[in-house]
């Protein structure tokens, strides 16, 4: 049986083997690129990894030179022991003058133009006798305070150096939740540090950080020393000034806040032009609407007027303590912060329509906004 099989099929098997060898010869001779070559797979894998490399180096390089360290020296009084204020102690030992002590405050800042104007936080340089700026390239200079706006916790400084870098300013109005952002500053004085995160929320208010609040919330690590530093987007444009963190331990817990750069630049420009920021004012004090009053009146929004300054726009409009202010220009008021911000953002001369509930009577009055008095700046 086997001999018969070989006899019948043997010639065909020999021809098939020869044909296979011929095809292999042709491939080797004329199409070597189709064959695997030693080292090709490793090189290709390395190339693919390089093409997939994600880095923000170029974005950081655009802004980092303009982010500076701010060292503020403050002279403060030590807390006096209450016993030293006792009349008997004073009669026996005389008045004890409170001792002075020097505090060194650490923060960051951002150079906005080649003339040497720097944006930082007001709380970094408040009551400072001396402010030293250290640039990323190692240069140092003494800074002068151009102006402070406590309502937004912003301050403008000035240094006199040549060939200064400047941060490219972006558009904070187009930030969206989920956008990648990077924080640049000098946390704990370890040196310039970059941390990365995303925009966690926009328009954060009612935080108790400053009088005017419209914060960008981010989970990029912001620690003590980052205050006044830069928040940038993935393209390397400045979108915020880092200001504060929410923390129970003193360190970052993934909740940081930055002032939108549009607001910060507007404050800076007014300080440079006028020396102060122009804001609207009505001369009223408001507080959160107590729950029992809200339930009794059936209101789901509104604030309680607790004070009206004599001869102020609110006084001339007829507002009284005890009134409930429910709407301004048709917009519901839900908190004192929202109410005050609505007023301060109105230009002097603007007429506001105020919806008020007095007792059980609804009324609408008009108040003309004036400029915020100097003693409130």
LINQUILIN-V838218 format. One record per backbone hydrogen bond with DSSP energy under -0.5 kcal/mol. CO is the residue of the C=O (numbers start at 1). NH is the residue of the N-H. E is the energy in kcal/mol with one decimal. If there is no record, write none. Layout:
co: [CO/CO]
nh: [NH/NH]
e: [E/E]
This chain:
co: [1/2/3/4/5/6/9/10/11/12/13/14/15/16/17/18/19/20/21/22/23/24/25/26/27/31/32/37/37/39/40/41/42/43/44/45/46/47/48/50/53/56/57/58/59/60/60/63/64/65/66/66/68/69/69/70/70/71/72/72/73/73/74/74/76/81/82/83/86/87/88/89/90/95/99/101/103/103/105/107/109/110/110/111/113/116/117/117/118/119/120/121/121/122/122/125/127/130/131/132/133/134/135/139/141/144/144/147/148/149/149/149/151/153/154/155/156/156/157/158/159/168/170/171/172/176/179/180/181/182/183/184/185/186/187/193/195/197/198/198/199/201/204/211/214/215/215/216/217/217/218/223/224/225/226/227/229/230/231/231/232/233/237/238/239/240/240/241/242/244/245/255/256/257/257/258/259/260/261/262/263/264/265/266/267/268/269/270/270/270/271/279/281/282/283/285/285/287/290/291/292/293/294/294/302/303/303/304/304/305/307/309/312/313/314/315/320/323/323/324/324/325/326/327/328/331/332/333/335/336/337/338/339/340/341/343/344/347/350/350/352/352/353/353/354/354/355/355/356/356/357/357/358/358/360/361/363/365/367/367/369/370/373/374/377]
nh: [5/6/7/8/9/10/13/14/15/16/17/18/19/20/21/22/23/24/25/26/27/28/29/30/31/34/35/40/41/43/44/45/46/47/48/49/50/51/52/53/55/60/61/62/63/63/64/66/67/136/68/111/109/71/134/72/107/132/74/105/129/130/76/103/101/84/85/86/90/91/92/93/94/97/78/76/74/105/72/70/68/112/119/167/116/159/112/113/157/110/155/124/125/125/126/128/75/73/143/71/141/69/138/135/133/146/158/156/150/152/153/154/212/122/149/120/146/147/118/144/161/238/172/174/175/179/199/234/197/232/195/230/193/189/190/185/183/181/200/219/178/217/215/213/260/204/217/258/200/201/256/226/188/186/229/108/242/184/239/240/182/236/233/170/261/231/242/259/228/257/247/246/218/243/244/216/241/264/265/266/267/268/269/270/271/272/273/274/275/276/275/372/370/314/309/306/307/304/294/295/296/297/298/299/289/305/325/287/306/322/285/312/316/317/319/318/323/305/325/326/357/303/333/355/331/328/334/302/339/340/341/342/343/344/345/346/280/350/352/369/354/367/329/355/356/365/326/327/358/363/324/359/360/361/362/358/356/354/352/369/349/281/376/377/150]
e: [-2.2/-2.5/-2.3/-2.2/-3.1/-1.9/-2.1/-2.2/-2.1/-2.2/-2.3/-2.2/-2.4/-2.3/-2.2/-2.2/-2.2/-2.2/-2.1/-2.1/-2.2/-2.3/-2.5/-2.8/-2.1/-1.4/-1.3/-1.7/-0.5/-2.2/-2.8/-2.4/-2.1/-2.3/-2.6/-2.3/-2.1/-2.2/-1.4/-1.1/-0.5/-2.5/-2.5/-1.1/-0.8/-0.8/-3.2/-2.2/-1.7/-0.6/-0.5/-2.9/-1.8/-0.5/-2.0/-0.5/-2.3/-2.9/-0.6/-3.5/-3.2/-1.2/-0.6/-3.5/-3.2/-2.0/-1.3/-1.2/-2.4/-2.2/-1.9/-3.0/-2.2/-0.7/-3.0/-2.9/-3.4/-0.6/-2.8/-2.7/-2.4/-0.5/-2.4/-2.5/-1.8/-1.7/-2.7/-0.8/-2.7/-2.1/-2.3/-0.9/-0.8/-0.7/-1.3/-1.7/-0.7/-3.1/-2.8/-2.6/-2.0/-2.5/-1.7/-3.1/-3.3/-0.6/-1.8/-2.7/-0.5/-0.9/-0.8/-2.1/-2.8/-0.7/-3.2/-2.1/-2.8/-1.4/-2.4/-2.2/-0.7/-3.5/-0.6/-1.2/-1.3/-2.3/-2.1/-0.7/-2.7/-2.8/-2.2/-1.6/-2.9/-1.5/-2.1/-1.8/-2.5/-2.1/-0.7/-1.3/-2.2/-2.7/-2.3/-0.6/-0.7/-2.5/-0.5/-2.1/-2.7/-1.5/-2.7/-2.8/-3.0/-1.1/-2.7/-3.1/-1.9/-2.8/-3.0/-1.5/-2.3/-1.8/-2.0/-3.1/-2.1/-2.3/-0.6/-2.7/-3.6/-2.8/-0.6/-2.9/-2.2/-2.8/-1.5/-3.0/-2.0/-2.3/-3.0/-1.7/-2.1/-2.4/-2.6/-1.8/-2.2/-2.4/-2.3/-3.3/-1.0/-0.7/-1.0/-2.7/-2.0/-3.0/-2.8/-2.5/-1.4/-2.4/-2.3/-2.7/-2.2/-2.3/-1.4/-1.1/-0.7/-0.5/-2.4/-2.1/-0.6/-3.3/-3.0/-1.7/-2.8/-1.6/-2.2/-1.2/-2.1/-3.1/-0.6/-0.8/-2.5/-2.1/-2.6/-2.5/-1.8/-2.0/-0.6/-2.5/-2.1/-2.8/-2.4/-2.1/-1.7/-2.9/-1.6/-1.4/-1.9/-2.2/-0.6/-3.2/-0.6/-2.1/-3.0/-0.5/-0.5/-2.4/-2.5/-1.1/-0.5/-2.7/-2.2/-0.6/-0.6/-2.3/-0.5/-3.0/-3.1/-3.2/-2.9/-0.6/-3.3/-1.4/-1.6/-1.4/-0.6]
